[in-house]
Amino acid sequence: MHRLVVLYPQPIDPAAFADHYVSTHLPLADRLPGLLASRYSLEVHGEGSPYFAVFEADFADPAAMAAAMASPEGQAVAADVPSYATGGAVVIDYPVTERT
């Protein structure tokens, strides 16, 4: 499995971020082809954490993630980010290793 993580620094208007994110952005992300699972939080805590929100999306492998992001749905997701993420966004991805 391959995971995409998006970390959002503190926005200028947290309430506007949350409203747009939940009502508009997440429904766009839900349409990503090949998306196996996703999760998010608008309550990121931690001593000195610069982040306001986090999103995680799981795909079968790096190729599936790349195809999703290159799709029209992926392009719509990327194009929407400036609409709400006034603090920007940090995007990382990595293979998930399961422990038994």
N, C-alpha and C positions, 0 to 999 in steps of 0.2 A: 504494500500500500504506500501511497505517496500523499503527503500532507502539505497544503498551502496554508500559511498563517499570515494574517494581516493585523498589524498592531497600529492603533490609532492614537497619536498624541492628543493632548487636551485640545478640544476645539474652542473657537471663540464663543459659541453659543451652544452649550451642552444639550439644552432642551430641543433646539432646532436640529442638531445632529441626531439625537435619539428619534425624533419624529420622522425625519426623512429616512434614516437608516432602516427603521422597522417597517414603515409603510411603503417605501419605494425600493430601497437598495436590496434588502434581503429577498423580496419576491423576484427581483432580477437574478440574484445569485442562485436561487432555487431552481432556475431554468438552465443552469449550466449543464451541457451534455456530459454524461459520464460521472456526474457527482454522486458519490456513494453515501456520504453523510456530511452534515455541517453542524456547527455549533457557534455560539457567540456569547459575549457578555459585555454589558455596559457598566459593569461594576468591577473594574480591575483594581486590585489592591496590592500593596507591597511597599515596604519602606523605600521611599525615594523613587517609586515607579513613575516614569514620565507618561504612562499610557492611560488613556481613558476607556478604550474599548479594544476587544480582540475578536477575531473571526478565524475559524478553522474550517477547512474543507478537505475531505478525503477523496482521493481518486485511486484507481487501480494501480497506476504506475505513472512515471514522468510523462510518457507519451500521451496518456489520457488527459493529464492535467494541461499539457501544452495544447492539445487539440481543443479542449474546452475553452481555454483563454483566447485562442485564435478564432473561435467560432463567432458568429454574429452576436450570440448571447454573451460571450466573454467580452467582446468589444463594447457591448452596451453596459456591462458591469463596470469596466474600466472607465468608460466615458462619464459615468455617473459619479465617480468618487469626488471630483472637485465640487459637486453640488452640495456636499455636506461636510467633507473632511477638511475644514479650514486649517487644521493643524498638520495636514499631510497624512501620509500612510507609509508604513514600513512593511514590505512584502518579503516573506522568506518561504522557501519550500525545502522539503527534505524527505528522504525515505523513512518510513516508520518501521522500527524493529520491535517485534513483539517479544516479550520475555515470558518464559514458561516456568 
